[in-house]
Amino acid sequence: MRERGAFGDMADDGFSAAPPPPMSDAYFRGWADNEPIALFIVTRQLNIIWRNPMADRLLKESQTLRDRGGMMVASTPRAHQALARFAKIAGFPDETGRIVERNHVVVGDESDKDVVLRATAVAGHEDRLVTLMVRRASDRSHYQLTDLTEAFHMTTAESRVASMMISGATAEEIARALNISVETVRSHIKHIYTKTGVSSREALLSKLIGYMVR
């Protein structure tokens, strides 16, 4: 049962249930400009309709993806052909209603220059636009573990170590980064394995991958 409060309807728990404010271009720009990942809206022909500041930065720094006259292009003909095929079907359902493709890798000259894309179709748009989230395959900074203190009763230090472990850091690298001894790192790892019920780094990644956020 609800009752009126000073700021709108009051829910049973006493908190205000006032309607949310209307969305506007300002809300969208505020979100997109601060999003720590490159975002594009493109046509199926890879014409760039819109991009956020992080996308500008990626295009300036990347040797794998470029802006050529307002079109997204890959650095090699073969990579661009694959990207063009992906853009035509990315995020859209086939005749059975199944989404055919969502993810694609634009291969660079070297593996550390590969770029990963995730596509989502812009619903209801007659031109079949696609939103692309784009990041370098070598850049893991956008993905972090959530706070594991509640889920696995880890300490703050153990949560930090676990996050670095699934990013591929060795015990020695973790020790240097956190300015602690290797023995302390190994002690944390032992506790992490106990609390998550695993016994290897591979099993830990499988266990915690669902707790990663961008």
Backbone bond lengths (Angstrom), bond angles and torsions (degrees), N, CA, C in turn:
res aa  C-N    CA-C-N  psi(-1)  N-CA   C-N-CA  omega(-1)  CA-C   N-CA-C  phi
1 M - - - 1.474 - - 1.521 108.55 -
2 R 1.360 117.19 140.15 1.449 121.40 -178.69 1.526 109.72 -116.02
3 E 1.319 114.88 154.59 1.446 119.95 174.28 1.518 108.85 -136.85
4 R 1.299 116.72 158.18 1.448 120.47 -178.44 1.520 110.35 -74.06
5 G 1.330 115.69 138.50 1.452 121.28 174.84 1.511 109.45 -121.40
6 A 1.316 116.43 -178.39 1.456 121.59 -177.18 1.522 111.63 -63.78
7 F 1.345 116.98 -28.31 1.454 120.51 -175.10 1.527 112.01 -117.43
8 G 1.316 117.54 26.16 1.454 120.49 179.59 1.509 110.35 121.73
9 D 1.329 116.73 -164.88 1.454 121.47 -179.89 1.511 110.44 -63.92
10 M 1.321 116.16 143.21 1.457 121.83 175.73 1.517 108.26 -106.68
11 A 1.343 116.30 124.62 1.457 120.68 177.93 1.513 109.27 -74.53
12 D 1.353 115.11 172.62 1.459 120.01 -179.05 1.523 112.25 -58.98
13 D 1.355 117.90 -29.53 1.457 119.49 -177.49 1.524 112.08 -84.82
14 G 1.326 117.61 2.36 1.448 120.66 175.80 1.511 114.72 92.02
15 F 1.320 117.75 -7.57 1.458 120.25 -179.80 1.522 110.30 -85.59
16 S 1.313 115.10 148.82 1.448 120.24 -179.39 1.513 110.93 -66.98
17 A 1.339 115.92 140.00 1.458 121.29 178.44 1.519 109.76 -118.05
18 A 1.356 116.33 41.64 1.452 121.25 -179.78 1.520 110.24 -64.28
19 P 1.326 117.95 146.61 1.471 120.08 -179.40 1.519 110.49 -64.35
20 P 1.351 117.36 150.11 1.453 120.27 179.85 1.518 110.85 -69.63
21 P 1.342 117.61 154.02 1.464 119.76 178.43 1.523 110.56 -67.93
22 P 1.321 117.60 152.98 1.469 119.71 180.00 1.522 111.00 -66.50
23 M 1.353 116.42 145.62 1.454 121.11 177.73 1.526 109.61 -76.33
24 S 1.321 116.65 156.05 1.452 121.79 178.45 1.509 109.42 -151.08
25 D 1.327 116.56 172.34 1.457 121.02 177.21 1.526 110.96 -59.47
26 A 1.321 116.93 -33.35 1.463 120.21 -179.40 1.518 111.32 -64.31
27 Y 1.336 117.53 -40.25 1.461 120.81 176.84 1.525 109.87 -62.10
28 F 1.328 116.33 -45.76 1.458 120.53 -178.42 1.519 111.16 -62.40
29 R 1.337 117.09 -46.85 1.461 120.11 -179.47 1.516 111.11 -63.47
30 G 1.332 116.66 -39.23 1.461 119.54 179.07 1.516 112.18 -61.90
31 W 1.340 115.86 -39.85 1.466 119.53 178.21 1.516 111.27 -70.63
32 A 1.340 116.59 -49.54 1.462 120.83 -174.39 1.522 112.23 -65.21
33 D 1.330 117.25 -38.32 1.465 120.38 -177.82 1.514 112.07 -67.54
34 N 1.323 116.90 -25.87 1.463 120.41 -177.83 1.524 113.39 -102.64
35 E 1.325 116.73 -0.44 1.464 120.35 179.12 1.533 108.91 -69.03
36 P 1.358 118.24 126.88 1.473 120.20 -174.33 1.518 113.97 -83.01
37 I 1.313 117.50 26.74 1.456 121.38 176.84 1.525 108.01 -140.12
38 A 1.331 115.72 149.09 1.461 120.15 -178.03 1.527 110.41 -70.25
39 L 1.314 116.34 130.12 1.461 122.95 -179.94 1.522 109.43 -124.22
40 F 1.317 115.50 133.43 1.457 121.83 177.85 1.527 109.31 -130.09
41 I 1.324 116.56 150.66 1.452 122.14 162.18 1.525 105.66 -118.12
42 V 1.335 116.20 122.52 1.464 121.00 -175.93 1.522 109.72 -130.98
43 T 1.321 115.07 160.77 1.458 120.80 171.79 1.529 108.59 -84.11
44 R 1.326 115.95 173.63 1.465 119.41 177.22 1.528 111.65 -67.14
45 Q 1.337 116.45 -15.39 1.468 120.55 176.94 1.527 111.55 -94.76
46 L 1.366 115.90 8.14 1.466 123.44 177.05 1.523 113.54 72.83
47 N 1.335 117.60 18.27 1.465 119.77 170.59 1.531 108.23 -72.34
48 I 1.318 116.79 129.54 1.466 121.17 -176.79 1.529 109.07 -82.66
49 I 1.335 116.20 114.49 1.462 122.33 179.02 1.523 110.79 -84.91
50 W 1.332 115.28 -38.33 1.476 121.10 -176.65 1.518 108.39 -158.73
51 R 1.330 116.20 151.34 1.463 121.28 173.18 1.516 109.04 -154.00
52 N 1.320 116.16 154.09 1.460 120.52 -179.10 1.541 110.19 -93.32
53 P 1.341 118.31 172.40 1.470 120.66 -177.95 1.522 113.64 -57.57
54 M 1.337 118.47 -35.37 1.452 119.80 178.70 1.528 110.98 -66.60
55 A 1.325 116.97 -31.46 1.459 120.43 175.68 1.527 110.62 -68.12
56 D 1.327 116.71 -39.85 1.470 120.04 175.11 1.522 110.26 -57.36
57 R 1.326 115.24 -45.51 1.466 119.93 -179.17 1.523 111.32 -63.15
58 L 1.336 117.27 -42.69 1.459 120.33 -179.43 1.529 110.83 -62.53
59 L 1.321 117.48 -42.12 1.457 120.20 -178.62 1.529 111.73 -66.80
60 K 1.321 116.31 -32.51 1.461 120.01 179.15 1.533 111.48 -72.74
61 E 1.359 115.79 -35.74 1.460 119.89 -173.93 1.519 113.55 -94.86
62 S 1.324 117.69 -24.48 1.459 121.01 -174.19 1.527 111.12 -78.05
63 Q 1.317 115.74 141.83 1.454 121.05 171.88 1.526 111.11 -99.48
64 T 1.334 115.61 2.83 1.465 120.73 -175.22 1.518 112.65 -105.50
65 L 1.329 117.61 -38.18 1.467 122.96 176.53 1.519 108.98 -117.20
66 R 1.342 115.77 141.23 1.457 120.59 -178.91 1.524 110.64 -141.63
67 D 1.325 114.62 161.46 1.464 121.69 173.53 1.527 106.75 -104.08
68 R 1.318 115.55 113.47 1.461 120.41 178.84 1.521 108.46 -116.55
69 G 1.327 115.23 98.32 1.466 119.50 179.53 1.504 113.91 62.69
70 G 1.337 116.70 35.47 1.463 120.33 179.63 1.506 114.60 86.21
71 M 1.333 116.93 6.37 1.468 120.99 178.28 1.527 109.38 -115.82
72 M 1.324 116.50 138.87 1.463 121.46 174.86 1.521 108.60 -77.50
73 V 1.329 116.32 124.42 1.461 120.60 -179.72 1.523 109.34 -131.19
74 A 1.316 115.30 148.22 1.461 121.31 174.39 1.525 109.31 -90.39
75 S 1.334 115.45 162.75 1.463 120.22 -170.28 1.523 113.91 -74.39
76 T 1.342 118.07 -21.83 1.461 120.26 179.90 1.522 109.68 -124.38
77 P 1.324 118.34 151.69 1.473 120.64 179.86 1.522 112.63 -56.34
78 R 1.321 117.21 -41.52 1.463 119.98 -178.50 1.522 111.05 -64.89
79 A 1.345 116.03 -45.18 1.467 119.80 179.55 1.519 110.31 -64.83
80 H 1.335 117.77 -36.60 1.456 119.90 -178.98 1.528 111.07 -69.99
81 Q 1.321 117.62 -38.32 1.458 119.99 176.97 1.525 111.18 -59.96
82 A 1.341 116.54 -42.47 1.465 120.61 178.34 1.514 110.87 -65.75
83 L 1.340 116.90 -40.32 1.461 121.27 178.36 1.523 110.69 -64.53
84 A 1.325 117.49 -41.06 1.465 121.13 179.68 1.530 111.45 -64.49
85 R 1.341 116.55 -39.80 1.472 119.62 176.97 1.521 110.40 -63.87
86 F 1.317 116.09 -41.83 1.467 120.67 179.49 1.526 111.01 -61.96
87 A 1.333 117.02 -44.37 1.465 120.94 -176.08 1.524 112.03 -61.83
88 K 1.325 118.36 -30.03 1.462 121.55 -177.30 1.525 112.71 -71.15
89 I 1.326 116.83 -26.40 1.469 119.34 -176.88 1.526 112.93 -119.72
90 A 1.331 117.13 -7.85 1.471 120.82 -171.30 1.519 112.48 -58.71
91 G 1.333 115.03 125.21 1.445 121.04 173.59 1.510 115.80 77.77
92 F 1.349 117.87 -3.55 1.462 120.58 -177.62 1.528 110.42 -102.50
93 P 1.322 117.99 146.35 1.465 120.59 178.85 1.524 112.23 -75.78
94 D 1.341 115.31 150.27 1.465 119.42 173.81 1.527 108.99 -85.67
95 E 1.327 117.27 -168.85 1.469 120.33 -176.00 1.525 113.13 -64.64
96 T 1.351 116.96 -18.23 1.468 120.37 178.21 1.523 112.46 -92.18
97 G 1.341 116.04 -3.56 1.461 119.64 -178.49 1.516 113.82 91.17
98 R 1.329 116.98 0.37 1.467 120.36 -178.92 1.527 110.26 -87.08
99 I 1.358 116.14 136.03 1.456 120.18 175.87 1.528 107.84 -72.18
100 V 1.326 116.24 118.40 1.459 120.84 -172.30 1.519 111.64 -74.03
101 E 1.315 117.33 -52.72 1.455 121.31 -176.11 1.520 109.95 -137.34
102 R 1.317 115.27 140.00 1.457 120.46 172.74 1.521 111.73 -125.13
103 N 1.328 117.12 -28.20 1.453 121.19 -171.60 1.524 110.81 -121.67
104 H 1.332 114.65 149.49 1.456 119.98 -178.59 1.521 109.00 -154.96
105 V 1.335 116.27 147.35 1.455 122.07 174.88 1.521 108.83 -114.70
106 V 1.326 115.57 124.21 1.456 120.77 172.68 1.526 106.49 -90.86
107 V 1.323 116.22 113.16 1.459 121.18 -172.73 1.523 109.95 -80.77
108 G 1.348 114.99 128.79 1.450 120.37 178.04 1.514 111.80 -94.65
109 D 1.336 115.63 -174.46 1.462 120.54 179.46 1.519 111.26 -64.83
110 E 1.341 116.37 -29.85 1.458 122.71 177.22 1.520 107.83 -133.88
111 S 1.356 115.72 157.76 1.465 119.05 -174.17 1.519 112.48 -61.57
112 D 1.350 117.79 -31.46 1.460 118.44 -178.56 1.532 112.50 -75.87
113 K 1.345 116.68 -1.03 1.461 121.12 176.82 1.527 112.17 -106.53
114 D 1.334 117.15 1.75 1.456 120.32 177.30 1.525 110.85 -61.76
115 V 1.320 115.84 147.02 1.462 121.74 -179.91 1.525 108.59 -123.24
116 V 1.337 116.39 133.99 1.465 122.90 -177.41 1.530 109.37 -105.86
117 L 1.329 116.10 133.62 1.460 121.65 179.21 1.524 109.82 -121.08
118 R 1.326 115.46 144.21 1.470 121.27 170.52 1.516 107.51 -126.85
119 A 1.326 116.10 128.45 1.469 121.72 -173.01 1.518 112.12 -108.97
120 T 1.337 115.13 143.77 1.456 122.38 171.83 1.525 107.72 -136.93
121 A 1.311 117.00 126.48 1.459 120.14 178.92 1.522 110.24 -67.78
122 V 1.336 116.06 142.05 1.465 121.24 175.70 1.525 107.42 -80.62
123 A 1.310 116.14 106.87 1.457 121.37 -172.43 1.528 111.76 -62.02
124 G 1.334 115.02 135.49 1.451 120.93 172.04 1.509 115.87 79.19
125 H 1.347 117.89 0.02 1.454 118.91 -179.00 1.524 109.78 -89.20
126 E 1.313 116.45 127.31 1.468 120.19 -173.43 1.527 112.70 -67.19
127 D 1.334 118.19 -22.72 1.462 120.99 179.65 1.525 112.65 -86.72
128 R 1.330 117.30 3.38 1.466 122.51 177.83 1.531 111.27 53.09
129 L 1.325 114.71 59.62 1.460 120.57 177.17 1.518 110.12 -77.44
130 V 1.332 115.63 157.96 1.455 121.73 -178.78 1.522 109.59 -129.22
131 T 1.314 115.98 134.50 1.461 121.05 170.96 1.518 108.41 -92.32
132 L 1.331 116.37 130.32 1.462 121.70 179.08 1.517 110.04 -117.19
133 M 1.324 116.42 128.17 1.458 122.52 167.51 1.523 106.29 -98.35
134 V 1.312 117.50 124.97 1.455 121.27 -170.88 1.525 110.19 -128.13
135 R 1.322 115.97 136.81 1.464 120.61 175.62 1.521 109.41 -151.11
136 R 1.304 115.46 158.14 1.455 120.67 173.45 1.525 108.97 -72.00
137 A 1.324 116.84 139.42 1.468 120.13 179.14 1.523 111.57 -63.24
138 S 1.331 116.83 -28.23 1.466 120.81 -178.43 1.520 112.99 -81.99
139 D 1.333 117.09 -8.15 1.462 120.96 -175.71 1.514 110.34 -97.44
140 R 1.304 116.85 106.91 1.464 121.80 179.57 1.520 112.64 -101.57
141 S 1.321 117.34 3.75 1.459 119.90 -174.10 1.521 112.62 -66.93
142 H 1.348 117.16 -21.67 1.469 119.77 -178.22 1.527 111.95 -77.20
143 Y 1.323 116.80 -15.23 1.455 120.08 -174.35 1.518 110.14 -115.16
144 Q 1.312 116.17 121.33 1.449 121.69 -178.84 1.522 109.25 -134.22
145 L 1.311 114.40 158.14 1.459 118.77 174.54 1.511 110.10 -77.64
146 T 1.314 115.89 145.11 1.449 120.16 171.25 1.524 109.15 -69.18
147 D 1.310 116.14 170.99 1.469 120.78 177.30 1.528 108.52 -64.32
148 L 1.327 115.68 118.50 1.462 120.92 -175.63 1.526 113.19 -94.14
149 T 1.327 116.57 6.63 1.468 118.90 -177.66 1.525 111.83 -65.25
150 E 1.322 117.09 -34.91 1.458 119.88 -179.14 1.521 111.20 -80.90
151 A 1.339 116.22 -46.14 1.460 119.67 -174.65 1.518 112.94 -68.89
152 F 1.339 116.39 -39.09 1.460 119.36 -174.37 1.537 113.15 -126.99
153 H 1.322 116.32 7.90 1.467 121.55 178.61 1.530 111.66 57.72
154 M 1.342 115.78 35.24 1.459 119.70 175.87 1.521 110.36 -80.08
155 T 1.342 115.66 153.65 1.450 119.83 170.17 1.526 108.45 -76.98
156 T 1.334 115.98 168.33 1.463 119.69 177.97 1.524 110.70 -59.87
157 A 1.328 116.77 -41.36 1.471 120.88 179.58 1.521 111.06 -64.35
158 E 1.322 117.72 -41.64 1.463 120.83 179.00 1.520 111.09 -64.76
159 S 1.324 117.15 -38.08 1.458 120.75 178.84 1.523 110.61 -63.92
160 R 1.335 117.50 -40.96 1.468 121.35 177.61 1.520 110.88 -63.05
161 V 1.326 116.04 -44.90 1.464 120.30 -179.91 1.530 110.57 -63.18
162 A 1.330 117.15 -43.41 1.464 120.85 179.56 1.521 110.86 -60.25
163 S 1.346 117.03 -41.83 1.454 121.15 179.56 1.524 111.26 -62.00
164 M 1.335 116.52 -41.23 1.463 120.78 179.96 1.527 110.97 -71.66
165 M 1.321 116.93 -33.87 1.463 120.36 179.00 1.520 111.90 -62.22
166 I 1.333 116.93 -46.48 1.459 118.86 -176.33 1.526 111.70 -76.48
167 S 1.349 116.02 -8.18 1.466 119.87 171.83 1.515 111.46 -88.51
168 G 1.347 116.28 -2.00 1.454 120.47 175.24 1.508 115.63 99.74
169 A 1.333 118.82 3.52 1.458 121.03 -178.48 1.524 111.08 -72.47
170 T 1.328 116.47 141.45 1.465 121.64 176.16 1.522 109.30 -80.73
171 A 1.329 115.55 168.43 1.468 120.28 178.23 1.521 110.35 -59.35
172 E 1.329 116.82 -39.58 1.463 120.74 179.85 1.521 111.00 -65.50
173 E 1.327 117.33 -41.96 1.466 120.90 179.21 1.526 111.22 -66.33
174 I 1.332 116.87 -39.12 1.467 120.49 177.37 1.519 110.37 -63.88
175 A 1.334 116.32 -42.49 1.467 120.76 180.00 1.526 110.75 -60.01
176 R 1.337 116.76 -44.91 1.467 119.91 -179.96 1.524 111.27 -65.58
177 A 1.330 116.40 -42.33 1.465 120.16 -177.39 1.525 112.09 -66.05
178 L 1.322 116.57 -37.22 1.471 120.87 -177.27 1.518 113.26 -96.63
179 N 1.348 115.13 -1.19 1.463 120.94 179.41 1.530 112.12 57.25
180 I 1.337 114.78 46.93 1.463 121.43 176.05 1.523 107.66 -131.11
181 S 1.320 116.92 170.06 1.461 120.61 -178.79 1.532 110.82 -77.28
182 V 1.332 115.74 157.30 1.464 120.91 176.44 1.528 110.04 -62.78
183 E 1.334 116.48 -36.02 1.470 119.99 178.69 1.527 110.74 -61.68
184 T 1.338 116.65 -39.57 1.466 120.05 178.28 1.528 110.53 -65.62
185 V 1.334 116.19 -41.15 1.467 120.14 177.68 1.523 110.11 -60.29
186 R 1.324 117.07 -46.15 1.463 120.33 -179.61 1.522 111.89 -63.76
187 S 1.307 116.38 -33.40 1.469 119.83 175.63 1.529 110.37 -66.03
188 H 1.338 115.93 -42.39 1.470 119.45 176.31 1.526 110.95 -61.42
189 I 1.340 116.24 -42.59 1.467 120.09 -179.31 1.525 110.69 -61.49
190 K 1.315 116.48 -41.86 1.470 120.35 178.09 1.521 110.99 -59.43
191 H 1.348 115.73 -44.20 1.466 119.30 179.22 1.531 111.34 -67.07
192 I 1.337 116.39 -37.63 1.470 120.50 178.80 1.523 110.56 -62.09
193 Y 1.319 116.51 -45.56 1.463 120.12 178.77 1.529 110.95 -61.16
194 T 1.318 116.32 -41.82 1.466 120.14 180.00 1.524 111.02 -63.46
195 K 1.320 115.84 -45.08 1.461 119.78 -175.46 1.528 113.47 -72.69
196 T 1.330 116.80 -25.82 1.463 119.97 179.19 1.521 112.55 -97.91
197 G 1.343 116.34 -8.66 1.461 120.03 177.40 1.510 114.13 73.57
198 V 1.344 116.99 31.23 1.466 120.94 178.71 1.523 109.17 -124.17
199 S 1.329 115.05 174.08 1.471 118.22 -178.41 1.522 112.78 -137.42
200 S 1.339 117.00 12.30 1.462 119.33 179.10 1.514 109.07 -151.18
201 R 1.334 114.98 161.14 1.466 120.49 178.47 1.528 111.09 -64.46
202 E 1.336 117.31 -37.89 1.459 120.89 179.62 1.527 110.99 -62.95
203 A 1.336 115.64 -43.89 1.463 119.70 179.12 1.527 111.00 -66.99
204 L 1.324 116.47 -33.60 1.467 120.27 177.91 1.523 110.34 -64.58
205 L 1.337 116.90 -44.18 1.456 120.26 177.81 1.520 110.82 -59.42
206 S 1.331 116.68 -45.18 1.462 120.74 178.86 1.524 110.97 -60.80
207 K 1.318 116.45 -36.91 1.464 121.80 -177.76 1.529 111.81 -71.40
208 L 1.338 115.80 -38.96 1.469 119.61 -169.75 1.523 113.61 -100.88
209 I 1.321 118.77 -5.60 1.456 119.47 -175.03 1.527 112.09 -60.73
210 G 1.325 116.67 -30.27 1.454 119.68 177.95 1.509 114.05 -72.37
211 Y 1.344 117.89 -9.54 1.456 122.75 -179.73 1.510 111.91 -100.90
212 M 1.340 116.59 8.16 1.460 119.86 179.72 1.519 110.05 -85.68
213 V 1.314 115.23 139.79 1.452 121.55 179.15 1.514 108.16 -128.37
214 R 1.341 113.71 156.60 1.449 118.85 178.98 1.515 109.12 -97.27
